[in-house]
Amino acid sequence: MTTPETPRPPIRVVVADDERMVRTALRAILSAEPDLAVVGEAATGEEAVSVVREAAPDVVLMDVRMPGTDGIRATEQILATLADPPRIVVVTTFENDSYVYDALRAGASGFLLKRADADALVQAVRLVARSDTLLFPAAVRRLAADHARVHPAPAPWVARLTGRESEVLRLMAEGLTNAEIARRMEVGPATVKTHVAAVLAKTGARDRTQAVIAAYEAGFMNGR
């Protein structure tokens, strides 16, 4: 006899943007989805930190440019002060923006353009909350490559990666899921999960996005 699966609780989202119209539009799009729930809004970075502490969301849509405490500082504060912080997605007007790169370096899990359509927004929130892949991997790689140092400083962690871990990091940068990496490497998913955990630990990264950023900054992706 089978029993119905317990439905997952909705993904809890906080929207932070200094424009009321933008917040209203984002709330309307997200609230129309049964598996998403907007649990708070903020008009400044300072408010975002406070609302996140109160509402305990799974995902924060963070405008990168806000008065006072901007999205970068707010991201840093949230990740530094909460024991179980949410995933943060930077919402921006321009993709190749130094502010966006700084936010990713500060710990944001990805970014989304303000001109993205409703489907892209919804899928981005779901992906960041519940998936083991990068959000828009090609865009993250391009941004990281554009901002990486011309002469990267040697990173001690590079030498500590095993051959398998190095391969996993490169496949992570391509945006492959654990299951896809397992098929590519012809190993079991549990083995990939172990390698991913080792990569994150050795690079000092919170998630895949930070690992890829670290890889570009160390010159790892160029084979240095």
N, C-alpha and C positions, 0 to 999 in steps of 0.2 A: 504494500500500500504506500503510495506516494503522498507527501504532504506539500501544500503550496509553499513556495519560497517566501520568507519574510521580506516584504518590500524594503528597499533601502530608504533611509531617511533622505529628504531632499538636501541638495548641496546648498549650504548657507553662504550667501554672498553679501559683502559690503561694497557699496559704490562710493568712491571718493572723487569728486570733481568740483571745481569752483563755479561751474556754470549750472544753474538750476535746470535749464532745459535739457542739458546733457544727462544729468542725473535722472530726470523724469523719463527721458527716452529709454535709458538703460534699464530702469526699473520696470517699465512697461514691457520691454522685450523679454527680460528674464522672468518676470512674474507670470508670463503667459505659458511657461513651461512647467509641467507638473512636478518635475524632479529638481527644480530650482526655486529657491526662496530668498528674496532680498530682505536681510535682517537689519540693515542700517545704512545710513547715508552720511556723508561728511563733505563739507565745503572747503576745508583746509587740511593740510597735513597733520596739524596738531589735533584737529577734530577726528581725523582718521585713526590716529593712534588710540584715542580715548574710546571711540566707537568699537574698534576691533577688540579692545580689552573687555568691553562690556558684552558685546554680541557673540564673541567666539565664532567667527565665520570660518568656513573652509577655504574660501577664495576672496581676495580683495581685488577689485578693479580700481587701480590707482592712477589718477591723472598725474603726469610727471611734473607739470608746471602749475604750481598753486602758490598763492601769496603766503608769506611767512614761512612756515615749515613746508618745504616742497615735497614732492613724492619720493625723492631719493632719501632725504633725511627721515621721512616717515617710515619708509621701508626698513631702513637701518634700525630705527627705534623699535619697531614691531618685532623684527627678527631677533634683536638683542635682548629684549625684555620679557618675551613670552616663552614659557616652557614648551608649548606645543603651538607654534605660530602657524598661521594660514599660508597658503600659496598666494603669492602676489603677482598679478599681471599688470604691467604698466600699460596705460592707454595713452596713445600719443598721436599727434598730427603728422609728424614726420618720422619715417622709419630710420633713416640714417642720421640719428641725432645723438650728440655726445651725452645728452641727458639720459637717453634710453640706455646707452651702454653703461653709464655710471650706475643706473638703477639695477641693471643685470649684475654688475659687479657687486653691488650692495646686497644682492640676494633675491631679487625678483626672479620668478620662474619663467618669465617670457614677456612678450609685449604684443599689443594689438593696436591696429590703426583705427582712429576714430571714424574713418570712412568705411570700415568693414560693415558688411551687411548683417542682418539679424541672425542668419544661420551661422555665419562665421563666429559671431560673438558667443552664441549659445554653445557651439561645439568647442570653442576655446575654453570656456569655463569647465565644461565636462572633462575635457582632455587633461587640463591642469589638475583638476581635483582627483581624478580617478584613473589616470593612465600612467604607464611607465615609459613614456616617450617624450621627446621635446615638442614644444609648441612652435610650429613653423620653423623646422630645423634649418632649411636653406637660408631663411632670413637671419636667424641667429648666427649661423656660420659666416654669412656675408658681413654682418655687423661686427662680429668678433675679428674677422680678418682685416677689416678696414681700420679698426682701432688698435690692433695688436702692435706691439713695439717692433720697430724695424730691426733692432738688435736685442732680442729677448734676453733677459737675465737668466742664467742657469737656475733651474728649479730642482732642488734635491729630490723631490718626489719622482721625477722622471726616471731616474736610475733605479728607483725601488720598484717600479712596475715590472711584473713578469711579462713574458711574451704574450701570454693569453690576455692579461689585463690590458696591455697596450692595444691589442686587437679589439677588445671589447670597447675601449674608450673611443677608438676611431669609428666603430659601428654605432655607438651611442651618438656621436656627432652627426652621423648620417640621419639620425632620427628613427632608428630601428627600435622596436619594442624588444623586451626580453625574449619573447617567443620567436621573433624574427631573427634575433642574434643567435639563438640556439639552433635554428635551422641552418643559418649561414655557416656556423662553426661546427655543426654536426655534434652537438653536445646536448645534455639535458637542460631544461629550464632552471632547475635548481642550481646547476653549476654556473649558469650565467648570472643568476641572482647573487651568488657568492662572489663572482668576479666584479660585478657592479658595486657591491658593498665595499669590496677592497679598493676599487678605484676611487670611490667617494671618500673613503677614509684617508687614503694616501694623498689625494689632491687637497684634502681639507674642505671639500665641497659639500654643500647641503643637499644639492640635487643635481640632476643631469646638466641643467643649464650652466650652473657654476663650474662643473667639471669641464665642460666644453670651453668656457671662457678661460679657465686656468690653462687648458691645453694650448690654446692659441697664444696666450700671453707668454707661455714658456717656450714657444717655438716648437712644441711637440707635433703639431699638425703639419709642420713643414719638414719633419723628419730630422730636426736638430737634436 
